[in-house]
Amino acid sequence: MSPVLDLGAKPITTHVDGAPFQPGWLVRVVAAVDAGIHDVSAHIGAVGRVAYLEYSCGCGQVFPTVPMVGVELPGGVEEFWPEEIRREAA
């Protein structure tokens, strides 16, 4: 699992206007788009809660529409691209 705070990362734990997900939302992992770089395929089907949005770790994020999304899963926090998760009904 990725640590919540990486060097240089500035996680945002409050509402971000225009972001595709918000801290506190329940989400399901539905895909692994960069398996060769950061393989999250083991989490497909898992449900967790958005812990933070991250725009500054240098992975190609675009504010506010393309954050890395930190999701609390059993065992820790993992980061996902928006296209790897979808919002679940609460």
C-alpha positions as protocol buffer text, in pm:
chain_id: "A"
residue {
  index: 1
  type: MET
  ca { x: 0 y: 0 z: 0 }
}
residue {
  index: 2
  type: SER
  ca { x: 113 y: 355 z: -66 }
}
residue {
  index: 3
  type: PRO
  ca { x: 175 y: 576 z: 234 }
}
residue {
  index: 4
  type: VAL
  ca { x: -72 y: 858 z: 292 }
}
residue {
  index: 5
  type: LEU
  ca { x: 204 y: 1119 z: 268 }
}
residue {
  index: 6
  type: ASP
  ca { x: 472 y: 1083 z: 0 }
}
residue {
  index: 7
  type: LEU
  ca { x: 765 y: 1322 z: -24 }
}
residue {
  index: 8
  type: GLY
  ca { x: 640 y: 1633 z: -198 }
}
residue {
  index: 9
  type: ALA
  ca { x: 277 y: 1523 z: -181 }
}
residue {
  index: 10
  type: LYS
  ca { x: 19 y: 1768 z: -51 }
}
residue {
  index: 11
  type: PRO
  ca { x: -300 y: 1570 z: 11 }
}
residue {
  index: 12
  type: ILE
  ca { x: -623 y: 1769 z: 28 }
}
residue {
  index: 13
  type: THR
  ca { x: -879 y: 1634 z: 273 }
}
residue {
  index: 14
  type: THR
  ca { x: -1150 y: 1895 z: 214 }
}
residue {
  index: 15
  type: HIS
  ca { x: -1400 y: 1961 z: -67 }
}
residue {
  index: 16
  type: VAL
  ca { x: -1248 y: 2064 z: -403 }
}
residue {
  index: 17
  type: ASP
  ca { x: -1487 y: 2236 z: -646 }
}
residue {
  index: 18
  type: GLY
  ca { x: -1478 y: 2061 z: -984 }
}
residue {
  index: 19
  type: ALA
  ca { x: -1308 y: 1742 z: -861 }
}
residue {
  index: 20
  type: PRO
  ca { x: -1459 y: 1412 z: -981 }
}
residue {
  index: 21
  type: PHE
  ca { x: -1448 y: 1269 z: -626 }
}
residue {
  index: 22
  type: GLN
  ca { x: -1459 y: 1424 z: -279 }
}
residue {
  index: 23
  type: PRO
  ca { x: -1306 y: 1319 z: 54 }
}
residue {
  index: 24
  type: GLY
  ca { x: -1552 y: 1104 z: 245 }
}
residue {
  index: 25
  type: TRP
  ca { x: -1723 y: 953 z: -60 }
}
residue {
  index: 26
  type: LEU
  ca { x: -1766 y: 577 z: -79 }
}
residue {
  index: 27
  type: VAL
  ca { x: -1605 y: 433 z: -396 }
}
residue {
  index: 28
  type: ARG
  ca { x: -1544 y: 97 z: -564 }
}
residue {
  index: 29
  type: VAL
  ca { x: -1226 y: 6 z: -750 }
}
residue {
  index: 30
  type: VAL
  ca { x: -1329 y: -89 z: -1106 }
}
residue {
  index: 31
  type: ALA
  ca { x: -1007 y: -90 z: -1314 }
}
residue {
  index: 32
  type: ALA
  ca { x: -627 y: -75 z: -1315 }
}
residue {
  index: 33
  type: VAL
  ca { x: -515 y: 160 z: -1593 }
}
residue {
  index: 34
  type: ASP
  ca { x: -137 y: 179 z: -1534 }
}
residue {
  index: 35
  type: ALA
  ca { x: -64 y: -176 z: -1419 }
}
residue {
  index: 36
  type: GLY
  ca { x: 290 y: -156 z: -1557 }
}
residue {
  index: 37
  type: ILE
  ca { x: 367 y: 147 z: -1341 }
}
residue {
  index: 38
  type: HIS
  ca { x: 144 y: 109 z: -1035 }
}
residue {
  index: 39
  type: ASP
  ca { x: -55 y: -214 z: -1030 }
}
residue {
  index: 40
  type: VAL
  ca { x: -376 y: -180 z: -833 }
}
residue {
  index: 41
  type: SER
  ca { x: -548 y: -476 z: -1000 }
}
residue {
  index: 42
  type: ALA
  ca { x: -556 y: -672 z: -672 }
}
residue {
  index: 43
  type: HIS
  ca { x: -802 y: -412 z: -542 }
}
residue {
  index: 44
  type: ILE
  ca { x: -1058 y: -439 z: -824 }
}
residue {
  index: 45
  type: GLY
  ca { x: -1397 y: -487 z: -660 }
}
residue {
  index: 46
  type: ALA
  ca { x: -1287 y: -343 z: -325 }
}
residue {
  index: 47
  type: VAL
  ca { x: -1493 y: -68 z: -165 }
}
residue {
  index: 48
  type: GLY
  ca { x: -1337 y: 212 z: 37 }
}
residue {
  index: 49
  type: ARG
  ca { x: -1372 y: 576 z: 137 }
}
residue {
  index: 50
  type: VAL
  ca { x: -1191 y: 866 z: -31 }
}
residue {
  index: 51
  type: ALA
  ca { x: -931 y: 993 z: 217 }
}
residue {
  index: 52
  type: TYR
  ca { x: -776 y: 1270 z: 7 }
}
residue {
  index: 53
  type: LEU
  ca { x: -712 y: 1421 z: -335 }
}
residue {
  index: 54
  type: GLU
  ca { x: -353 y: 1480 z: -446 }
}
residue {
  index: 55
  type: TYR
  ca { x: -242 y: 1714 z: -725 }
}
residue {
  index: 56
  type: SER
  ca { x: 128 y: 1774 z: -665 }
}
residue {
  index: 57
  type: CYS
  ca { x: 320 y: 1445 z: -673 }
}
residue {
  index: 58
  type: GLY
  ca { x: 418 y: 1487 z: -1040 }
}
residue {
  index: 59
  type: CYS
  ca { x: 217 y: 1204 z: -1190 }
}
residue {
  index: 60
  type: GLY
  ca { x: 33 y: 1418 z: -1448 }
}
residue {
  index: 61
  type: GLN
  ca { x: -252 y: 1542 z: -1231 }
}
residue {
  index: 62
  type: VAL
  ca { x: -456 y: 1841 z: -1349 }
}
residue {
  index: 63
  type: PHE
  ca { x: -632 y: 2064 z: -1095 }
}
residue {
  index: 64
  type: PRO
  ca { x: -919 y: 2016 z: -1024 }
}
residue {
  index: 65
  type: THR
  ca { x: -1034 y: 1749 z: -1271 }
}
residue {
  index: 66
  type: VAL
  ca { x: -757 y: 1485 z: -1260 }
}
residue {
  index: 67
  type: PRO
  ca { x: -633 y: 1415 z: -907 }
}
residue {
  index: 68
  type: MET
  ca { x: -474 y: 1105 z: -766 }
}
residue {
  index: 69
  type: VAL
  ca { x: -742 y: 981 z: -527 }
}
residue {
  index: 70
  type: GLY
  ca { x: -631 y: 834 z: -195 }
}
residue {
  index: 71
  type: VAL
  ca { x: -877 y: 564 z: -89 }
}
residue {
  index: 72
  type: GLU
  ca { x: -891 y: 399 z: 253 }
}
residue {
  index: 73
  type: LEU
  ca { x: -911 y: 23 z: 199 }
}
residue {
  index: 74
  type: PRO
  ca { x: -872 y: -265 z: 441 }
}
residue {
  index: 75
  type: GLY
  ca { x: -501 y: -266 z: 518 }
}
residue {
  index: 76
  type: GLY
  ca { x: -425 y: 97 z: 437 }
}
residue {
  index: 77
  type: VAL
  ca { x: -456 y: 377 z: 184 }
}
residue {
  index: 78
  type: GLU
  ca { x: -398 y: 324 z: -189 }
}
residue {
  index: 79
  type: GLU
  ca { x: -396 y: 587 z: -466 }
}
residue {
  index: 80
  type: PHE
  ca { x: -608 y: 561 z: -781 }
}
residue {
  index: 81
  type: TRP
  ca { x: -671 y: 760 z: -1096 }
}
residue {
  index: 82
  type: PRO
  ca { x: -1033 y: 880 z: -1130 }
}
residue {
  index: 83
  type: GLU
  ca { x: -1099 y: 628 z: -1410 }
}
residue {
  index: 84
  type: GLU
  ca { x: -1003 y: 341 z: -1177 }
}
residue {
  index: 85
  type: ILE
  ca { x: -1283 y: 407 z: -927 }
}
residue {
  index: 86
  type: ARG
  ca { x: -1654 y: 488 z: -927 }
}
residue {
  index: 87
  type: ARG
  ca { x: -1880 y: 635 z: -663 }
}
residue {
  index: 88
  type: GLU
  ca { x: -2091 y: 389 z: -465 }
}
residue {
  index: 89
  type: ALA
  ca { x: -2429 y: 460 z: -311 }
}
residue {
  index: 90
  type: ALA
  ca { x: -2391 y: 535 z: 60 }
}
